[in-house]
Amino acid sequence: MSIHQNPTDDDLALGIQNGSEQAFNLLYKKFEGKLMGYLYMKLKNKEIAEEIFQITWSKAVSYTHLRAHETDS
């Protein structure tokens, strides 16, 4: 799947549902800094912030894949 210029978050989520690595990478890059910054600011611990980020990201991607299967039905 080719991602057009300036995709919305919904476009990227749909791309992820369709297996697009490009969409995954774009969405990850978009939110990584913001979410990591927020977590670090709140937790004041880089290792814990990174762990929570990974857990949160994993759940977000899993949710996206679950939604894809629900819409297929």
Phi, psi and omega in degrees: 000130177266132181265129180286168180294137180058055179289150175281168176299323178296319177300316181292319178298319177296319177299318178297318178301327181269007175087018182280115176293325178298316179296317178301311182297319179295316180293320178299311180298324182295320187257345183304306183296316181296312183290318179297318178299316179297312181297317180295320179300319182283322188264336181057030180213112186298316183296316179292320178300317179295319180295314179295322177301312181297318178297314181297315181297317179300317179293322179296317179292319177299317178299318179300318179291323176298316179299324179297318180289327178293322182283342177286336185285000000 
